[in-house]
Amino acid sequence: MIRNYADERELMNMVNELLGIQYNIAKTNRTDRKVQSFASYINEDTLIEIHKTMDKRKEYGIDKVTKEDYDGNLKENLENLVNRTKSGSYRPNPTRRVYIPEETKGKMRSLEIPCNENELLENAIAQILEQIYESKFYDESLGLGRTGTAIKQ
């Protein structure tokens, strides 16, 4: 078997990064219990772009706010959301649970529907994580990820 030492070095670098994050979280938990947040990377412009891509036919969450409702005062709503996120006062609402029939088995299954703001922030954080880790994934590797790429092994 031919070994690719460059791949092994990159894998070790990624492992070291993750161990560093784990160490910082553990260290933080012992001291002031504050963990570095992605909030500093979230801004209104990004949230506006994410909001545009969200399906307007999507059901509302537990707060009963639809995408159209949120559009009514979008700039102010997003400014408020960014401020709450950066100050640490944002608390996600619970998801709304509905039951839908399973097509093949005739049973009902639960479906969790997040609130509009929750989904906005989830998508923003997913984009941030994708920017951080996507460069570490390769098509020729095993373990396909969300975007169809795989982490180098």
C-alpha positions in Angstrom: 0.0 0.0 0.0 1.3 3.5 -0.9 1.0 6.0 1.8 0.4 9.6 1.1 2.2 11.5 3.9 0.7 14.9 2.8 -2.8 13.5 3.4 -1.8 12.2 6.8 -0.3 15.6 7.7 -3.4 17.4 6.7 -5.6 14.9 8.7 -3.4 15.4 11.7 -3.6 19.2 11.4 -7.4 18.9 11.3 -7.4 16.6 14.4 -5.1 19.1 16.2 -7.5 21.9 15.3 -10.5 20.0 16.7 -8.5 19.0 19.8 -7.6 22.7 20.3 -11.3 23.7 20.1 -12.2 20.9 22.6 -9.4 22.1 24.9 -10.6 25.7 24.7 -14.2 24.7 25.5 -13.0 22.6 28.4 -10.8 25.4 29.7 -13.6 27.9 29.3 -16.0 25.7 31.3 -13.5 25.7 34.1 -13.2 29.5 34.2 -15.9 31.9 33.1 -18.1 29.4 31.2 -18.2 31.5 28.0 -17.5 29.8 24.8 -16.4 31.7 21.7 -19.4 32.3 19.5 -20.1 32.4 15.8 -22.3 35.4 16.5 -19.5 37.8 15.5 -19.7 36.4 11.9 -23.4 36.9 11.6 -24.7 40.1 10.1 -27.9 41.5 8.5 -26.6 41.3 4.9 -26.0 37.6 5.3 -29.3 37.0 6.9 -31.1 38.9 4.2 -29.6 36.7 1.5 -30.5 33.6 3.5 -34.0 34.9 4.0 -34.4 35.3 0.2 -33.6 31.7 -0.3 -36.1 30.3 2.2 -39.3 28.8 0.9 -42.2 31.1 1.4 -44.6 28.1 1.3 -43.0 26.7 4.5 -45.3 26.2 7.5 -44.9 28.6 10.4 -43.3 27.5 13.7 -44.6 27.7 17.2 -44.5 31.5 17.1 -46.9 31.5 14.1 -44.7 33.9 12.2 -44.6 33.1 8.4 -41.9 34.3 6.1 -44.3 36.9 4.7 -45.0 38.2 8.2 -41.2 38.5 8.8 -40.8 40.3 5.5 -43.2 43.0 6.6 -40.5 44.6 8.8 -37.5 42.7 7.6 -34.7 45.3 8.2 -35.9 45.9 11.8 -36.5 42.2 12.5 -33.0 41.2 11.3 -31.4 44.1 13.2 -33.1 43.0 16.3 -32.1 39.3 15.7 -28.4 40.2 15.1 -28.4 42.3 18.3 -29.9 39.5 20.4 -27.5 37.0 18.8 -24.4 39.1 19.5 -25.5 40.1 23.0 -26.2 36.4 23.9 -29.8 37.1 24.7 -31.2 35.2 21.7 -33.0 32.0 22.8 -34.4 29.7 20.1 -38.1 28.9 20.3 -39.1 25.2 20.5 -40.1 23.6 17.2 -43.7 23.0 16.4 -44.5 19.3 16.1 -47.1 18.1 13.6 -47.9 14.5 12.6 -48.1 13.5 9.0 -49.0 10.1 7.5 -46.1 7.8 6.3 -46.8 6.9 2.7 -45.8 3.2 2.9 -46.7 2.1 6.3 -50.0 3.9 7.0 -48.6 5.2 10.3 -48.1 8.8 11.4 -44.7 10.3 11.9 -43.7 13.5 13.6 -42.3 16.5 11.7 -40.5 19.3 13.6 -41.1 22.8 12.1 -38.7 25.5 13.4 -39.5 29.1 13.7 -38.4 31.5 11.0 -35.7 33.1 13.1 -34.4 29.7 14.3 -34.1 28.6 10.7 -32.3 31.8 9.6 -29.7 31.4 12.3 -29.3 27.7 11.6 -28.6 28.4 8.0 -26.2 31.2 8.8 -24.2 28.9 11.2 -24.2 26.1 8.6 -22.7 28.5 6.1 -20.0 29.6 8.5 -19.1 25.9 9.3 -19.1 25.1 5.6 -16.6 27.9 5.0 -14.4 26.7 7.8 -14.4 23.0 6.9 -15.3 22.7 3.2 -11.7 23.2 2.1 -10.8 20.1 4.2 -13.1 17.8 2.2 -12.2 16.0 -1.0 -14.3 14.2 -3.7 -12.0 11.1 -3.8 -12.4 10.4 -0.1 -14.8 8.2 1.8 -17.6 9.4 4.0 -19.7 11.8 1.9 -20.8 14.9 3.6 -23.8 17.3 3.2 -22.5 18.9 0.0 -21.5 15.6 -1.6 -17.9 15.9 -0.7 -15.9 13.8 1.7 -13.4 14.4 4.4 -9.8 13.4 3.5 -8.8 10.1 5.2 
